[in-house]
């Protein structure tokens, strides 16, 4: 029997970002309404994906060249709508697929976030997840009254206490608190709803939640810890991890490290699913797929600038200020450390221009070919790594790409017994733990 693995979709925030690409229709003018995302998520549910994760950021980039121009000109991660509102609409239109919304611990008071996520879990009948991010941009921090972000590791120290608070709030309603007894007239047993009276270094919260309990008890927690401190946080709190690590050897080492850290925290390592980011390129023939992949990697001055602008946004470094035709040298950041580390590792002794030319080759491993070939590649990679699955992502989200995955790649995976043909359970967490 083939070992099954999980599938998720990492949706990069805005349907408008692909507006200038082929086969994206009227996305540039119709992005305000949710029809595209709803249609997409229904197709992913039909393909039995575990979840769709709505990635987010709460600011317009301006790290590249100290200007917002390139980000607005090309629609790079903007405009972006509140992912929780989109999550509610997606939940209303689907029945089984998990919906994960991104919310920053720096931007939301713990009580507000716990209430918001509990409400979403209720209206979705137990299918909501929270992608817990600590934030990384000073521009984002300033949108919420802060002077800037705390140092990288300190952000995780704050987030540890944040997680303690929201878990207490979700637990402030005991199982069985809602009685709804018409004979006695009692809706809620008041002895089973408790204040949490949390007083800590960073937060002071009384509780209990007034929204009532989460359907799942606790929503699914997603995280993307890549740095050593991020891995410590993710291994302690996450139910699924977004991982971007290059090569199967690196992917296996990352998963083994997370699982060892989970054991050290007293957790069962099988309770957290590590999903690796990939960006499959599919064609009817291998030649067609390779030609598409070559076009994706094609470089012009404009494309190089766009790639570096994206990297500038997530690392807080102005790559526009660095000479294109010289090696990068040593760089450090208070932003996404793993993203910078992976870029520098891939760049090696190359010039910035050469490094930018390969930066668009997204994903932990290259997946190029026919649906059957890519399905075999994914199966072989999972066999070597040990689990747990893949998160598909692309900068050019379109109906065509979604159809290639849902109606081309997934059937090939299902035929090999690598992914599910139907959902085993009604709730997100149960499906995530089904294998």
N, C-alpha and C positions, 0 to 999 in steps of 0.2 A: 504494500500500500504506500502511495506517495504521501509525504508529510504535508498537510494543508498549512497554508499561511494566510495571513490577513491582508486586506486591501483597504487603504484610505485614500482620500483625495485632499491634497493641501492646496486650498484655493487662496490665491494671493490677492485677497481683499477686494479688488475692483474689477468688474467686467469691462470697464472702460479702458483698462491698460492695454488691451490687445486691439484697440480700435483701428490702428493703421495696418494691421496684418491681413494677409489674404484670408478669405472665408470667414470673416467676422461680421459681415452684414452691416447692420445699422447700430452696432454696439456703441459707437461714439455719440449717438444722439438718443439712444433708448436706455442708457444705463441706469436711469433714475427709478425705473420700475423693475420689479423682481422677476419678471417672466423668464429671463434667461437662466437665472440661478435656480428657479423652481424646476424648469424643464431639465436642467443639468442634473439636479439632485434626484429627480424621479428616475432618470436614466441610470444613475449610479446605484440607486436602490434596486432597480430591475436587474442590475449586474451583481447584486448582493454585496456591495461594499460595506465594510464595518461602519465607516463614518466619513463625513466630509468636515474638514477643519477650516473655519473661516479665519484666516490670518488677518492681522490688523496692525495699524500704527495710527497714532492720534495727532499727526502733524504732517506738514508738507516739507519734503526734504529741501535743504539748502546747504548741505555740507560741501557739495561739489562747486568749487569756484565761489563759494559764499553767496550763492544766488539760488532762487527758486525757479529760474527760467527753464532750465533743462527738464526739471521734474514736471512742470506744468505743460511745457511744449509737447512732451512725449506721453503725458499721462502716466508717469512713473509712480505707482502706488498712490495715485490721487486722480480723481476724487474718490473718497472712501466713505461709505455710509456706516453707521453704527452696526457692528456685526450681530449684536443681540437682537436688534429689530429684524434683521434679515433671518436670523436663526428662528425666530418665532414664526415667520412666514413659511420657512422651509419645513418646520415641524408640522405646521397646519396642513401641508400638502403631501406629506409622506406618512408612512405607517411603521417602518422597521429600522431604517437607517439611522445611525447616530449623528447628532448635530453638535459640533464642538465650536464654541464661540471664544474668541480671544479677549481677555480683559486684563489690564495691568494692575498689579498690586500697588503701584505708586499713584494710580489715578482714581481708584474707587475705595471709599471707606469699607472696611470688612463687612459691616452690617448690610450696606447697600448691595455689595456684590453677592453676599450669601442669599439675600432675599431675591435678587434678580435671577440667580441661577436656580434657586428652588422653584420660583414661579415658572421658569422655562421648563424645568423638569416635570412639573405638574401638567402643563398644557400639552407637552409632548408625550405624556404617558410613560415617562421614564427613559427618554432617549437623549438627554442632554449631557454634554461634557463641557468642561472649562479648561481652556488652554491658558495655564497660569504663567504669565510673563512678568518679569521684574522691571522691564523698561531698560533702555540703554541710551536714549538720546536726551541731551540737555534741551533741545528744542521742544520735545514733548513735555519735559518737566516744567518748562516755563508756561505751557498752556494750562497748567494746574496750580499755578501760584508758587512754584518752587524755583529756586535760583538755578538749579541744575540737578543732575543725578548724583546720588551718593556713589562712593567707590564701588567697583564691581562686586567684590566679595561681601561688602556691607549690605548691598541690595538683597543678597540671598539671606543674610542674617535677619533682616527685617521680614523677608518673605516667609521664613520659618515660623516666626510668631504669627504672621498673617494667616498661615495655614492652620495653626493651632486655633485661632479665633473662629475662622469660618467653619471648621469641623465641629467646634463646640456649638455654634449656632445651628448647624444642620442637625446636631444631636439634641437640641433643646426641646424637641418634641419626641417623646418616647414612642416606640412602636405600640400601636393600639390606643394612642391618645384620642383619636377620633372615634367616638362611640356611635353617634347619630341614632340614638335610641328614642323612637317616637313614643314609646310607652312612658318613659321617665322624663322625656323632654330634654335630655342631656345630649348636646352635640359633642363637646370635648370634655374629657376628664381632666380637670384643672390640676390634679396631682401628678399628671404626666407631662406637664409643660413647665419648663424651668428657666429661670434667669441663669446666665453663665457667669456674670460678675467678674469678667476678665479684667485684670489690671496688670499690664506688663510694661516692658521698657518702651515700646513703640505705640501700643494701642490700649485703649480703655473702653470696654464695651459691656453694656449691661445685659441685653437680651431679655427674653427669648425672641426668636423670629416671630413676627405676626402673620407670616405668609402660610404657616403650616409646614408640614414635613416634605422633604424630597421623596418622590415616588421610589427612587433607587436607594433611599437611605442616605447615601452620599453620591453626588454626581461623579461621573468619570473624570479624572484629572489627567490632562495632557501637559507635557512639558518638553522643553528642547534643550536640556542641559548638556553642554558640550565641554566647557572648561572643567577643571577638577572640582571647583566649588559648585558649578552647575550640575555636575554628575552626582555630587553628594546630595544636593537638593532633590533632583529627579528620582534618585534611587530610594529616597525616603518617602516621597509623596505621590509619585506619578503612577497611573494605571496604564498609560501608553506614552511612549517617548518618540518625538520627532528627531530623527538622527540624520546628520549629513556627514558621513565619513567616507573617504575615498578608498575604493578597492575592497575585495572580499576579506583580505587578511585584516585590514583596519576595521571593517565592519564586525568581524568576529571578535576581535580584541575589545572593541567598544561594548558589544553586548555581554561578553564574558565579564568585563569590568563592572558594568551596571548590575549584573546578577550577583556578583560577589559582594558588592556594596549593599544590595538588598538583604542578603543573608546576614550581613553585619548589623543591619537595622532590625533583624528579627522578622523579616518579611519572606514570604514564599516567592522566589524569583519568577515562577510561572504566572504570578498575578499581575505582572507588568509586561506589556507587549511593546517591543522595540521595533518601530517601523522606519525603514530607511528611504530617504527621498530619492526618487528616480524620475527620469523624463524620457519615456520610450519614444522612439521614432519608428513609425510603422509604414510599410509599403506593401503593395501586392507582390512585389518581388524584392529580393535583397538589394538589387541595383537601384530600384526606385527609393528604397529606404535610405540607402547610403547617399544618394543624390540629395534627398531632403535634409539629411544630417549635414552635408557639406554646405547647403544653403544656410542652414541655421548658424554655422560657424563662420560664414562669410564676414569679412571685416571691411569696413569703411571707416573713415575718420569719425563719422557721425555715430556709427554703431559702437566704436571703441569708447567714445565719450559717454554714451548711454550706459554701457556696462560699468564703466568706472564711476558714473554717478550713482548707480545702484549700490555698488560696493561702498562708496563714500557714505551713503545714507545709513547703512547698517553698521558701519564701523566708526562713524563720526570722524573720519579722516578725509582731508581734501586731496583726493588723488589728482584733481585738476591743477594743483600747485606743484606737482612733481614732474620732472622731465621724463618724457615718454621713452626716450631712447637710451636710458641709463638703468642699471640694475636697481632694484628697490631698496636694498639695504635693510636695516633693522627698523621695524615699526611696532609701536605698542598702541593700545586703545583701552578706553573705558567703555567701549561699546561691545559689539558681539565679538568676543575674543576668539571663539572657535572659527567663525567665518574668516577672520583675518588670518588665523593660523593655517587654515586649509588653503587659502589663497597664496600665502607666502610659501607654503610647502610645494604647491603646484608650480609656482613661479620659479623657484630655485634660483639659478643665476641669470635667468632671462631678464630682458628689459621690461619696463612697465608695459610698453606697447605689445610685446610678445606675450606677456602674461595676460593682458586684456583679451588677446585674440583667442585664448583657450578658456577664458572665464565663463563663456556662455555654454560650455559643454557641461550642462547641469547634471546633477545626480551622483549618487555614490558609485554607481557602475554604469558604463555605457550600455544601452539597450537599443540596438539598431537591427532591423530586419523585418521579415514577415511576422504576422501574429504567431505562427507556430515556432519560428526561430526565437522570438523574444520570450515566448512562454518557456521554451527549453532553457534559455539563458537565466530566467528568473528562478526556475526550479533548481537548476544546478547551483546558483548562488546561495539559495536558502539551504540547500543540502550541506554546503560547505560552512555556512555561517551558523546554522543550527536553528534559526528562526529570526523574527516572528512574522515578518511581512514587509510590505512596501507602501509608501505614501507617494502617489503619483502627483507630479507638479509640472506646470508648464507656464512660460510667460506669454503664451499665445493661446489662451483658452478660447476655444471656438466650438461650435456645434460639430464641426467636422472631426476635431480631435477627440471630443467626447464620444462620438459614434465609433471612431477607430478603436477606442479602448473598450467601450461597453459592448459593442457588437462584433469586434474583431479579436482583440487580445483576450478578454475575459472568457469567451467561449472556448478558446484554445487552452486556457488555464484550467477551466472546469473539466474539459475532456481528459486532461491528464490527472484529474483528482487533486489539483493543487489549491483550488479555492472553492468555496461553498457554492452550491446550486440553489440553496434556499436558506432563510434565516431559521435558526434553531429555536430562538426565543423572541419574546416581545420587547425586552428591554436591552438597552445598549450594553451595560456591563455584562449581562449574561451572554450576549453574543460574542463579546470580546474574550470571555473566558471559556467559550465552548470548546476551543482547542488551542 
